[in-house]
């Protein structure tokens, strides 16, 4: 299912005190954090002087008789725009002007939900990445301590061995008993050395497994929060209990631990059992309690506390057993954690609730997620049935309410197209992609900020299909259009879209190489490489693998053009990156090590460096053999290729 894209206007402010008066300065930014400034936005506050932003997007307030710690409510007006993060309009004045930035987001009225979803997703990802970094540091420190202890034991064993050799030289005339004692000390030292090697290997494997587990938890957390994010995005201004709003503000400020203290189980149970006057009041309190439980589940998830998060989801369901939202959120959470039986059961409950209420939209949404679950479990026909049923519902709904449901039609058509491509049904896939593209183009005419990213994504999907079918010129046109769109998006928000620009450049360069257009390919690879080096400096975990891939692609082109020195440098840099990655995640990156060794060996053969070529191929074969025992279907061709090259070297 597509991730949604949002365009955000943001106000960044700082507060200082001037002669007993608090001063707030800020700037309004267009579309997303990091976007260009926006002028002519009216910003005001109770007890503050209203003013409009200048062409640089900046403004300033003065607050007479206010002091740090006081709360002010900011008001932002721009015709045709609404506040996205209204929950942050209440701002506590800090003592230090640089202590905290006030951020207010605006978007076009029709885009509010989409913009809010992106904002809350970004905040969740930030919290998840912060948890990952902390846990990674803890794991690395623990691993370093374990390795230091092992090295100390090894050094003690070496000292015993050295002492044995010295005593043996001095004990030429020693008795048999004394010699036996020396031999015993020597054997103990050797045993310690062997134990060290074994424990070192175990510690390294445990460290790699722990790091792989951390990465998996990070990725699962990012997917498991989507439903709660959707609820936050749909929240209407000034709706929700004070407890809920306070906790959400703490979360958005990065204070997850404090937010969890505020949302204690005791408080949530008290809220659920609060005295209710009448049916309307009872429903309101139940809804607020359910929403608070779901928010707590979100906060626990971003801290990778999945067992506790599941208990919070169950708290929401127990508070409101008939809540579709609570059951659906738990189903999606379970799906992302690969708890398939729980996910299936929860989705079944969702279908039951939606059918009882004759809510076709919720039936379609559940069918879509069940289809994605079936596809992931390699049940393509069940997945197809689910997607087709959902698509039929969305088509009917779109006839009555196109603004709401045409995006659902496009997303579901895209899902079906992807399934068709996976099942080698290219013409069916093309038909679905073209339908989705037509819808996204129409939507982008009205709301380009929201839907142009989806135009680029769908054009890219079609280009990949064209490449599969050897329709190279159509593939080129698609990739060039996707690149043009993404370059434009990256001008306003480089953090979000530069990775997509690099990816499209890389794909276009691969097409150029396939069509024997080496100079165009070089230009594309080099630009992609430059972007990915910059991205990898700021976020190595996310972008170093892409950097290695582009290095390898460019080196292959260098070899094609007989630029041997450049090719070797590229392959060797890529190999070093893959070796480092393989230490942390061997299952994912050791095959890349083997593949790069293979490419280097071919280069060595071309230069008649047969010894180096053999060494590289033997290491590659050892890796492929090991992986081939676990997955012969995937790796048997690699094993055969490397053996064939080794035989060639022997001739």
Secondary structure, 3 states (H helix, E strand, C coil): CCCCCCCCEEEEEEEEEECCEEEEEEEEECCCCCCCECCCCEEEECCEEEEECCCCCEEEEEECCCCCCCEEEEEEECCCEEECCHHHCEEECCCCCCCCCEEEEEEEHHHHHHHHHHHHHHHHHHHHHHHHHHHHHHHHHHHHHHHHHHHHHHHHHHHHHHHHHHHHHHCCCCCHHHHHHHHHHHHHHHHHHHHHHHHHHHHHHHHHHHHHHHHHHHHHHHHHCHHHHHHHHHCCCCCCCHHHHHHHHHHHCCCHHHHHHHCCHHHHHHHHCCCCCHHHHHHHHHHHHHHHHHHHHHHHHHCCCHHHHHHHHHHHHHHCCCCHHHHHHHHHHHHHCCCHHHHHHHHHHHHHHHHHCCCHHHHHHHHHHHHHHHHHCCCHHHHHHHHHHHHHHHHHHHHHCHHHHHHHHHHHHHHHHHHHHHCCCHHHHHHHHHHHHHHHHHHHHHCHHHHHHHHHHHHHHHHHHHHHCCCHHHHHHHHHHHHHHHHHHHHHCHHHHHHHHHHHHHHHHHHHHHCCCHHHHHHHHHHHHHHHHHHHHHCHHHHHHHHHHHHHHHHHHHHHCCCHHHHHHHHHHHHHHHHHHHHHCHHHHHHHHHHHHHHHHHHHHHCCCHHHHHHHHHHHHHHHHHHHHHCHHHHHHHHHHHHHHHHHHHC
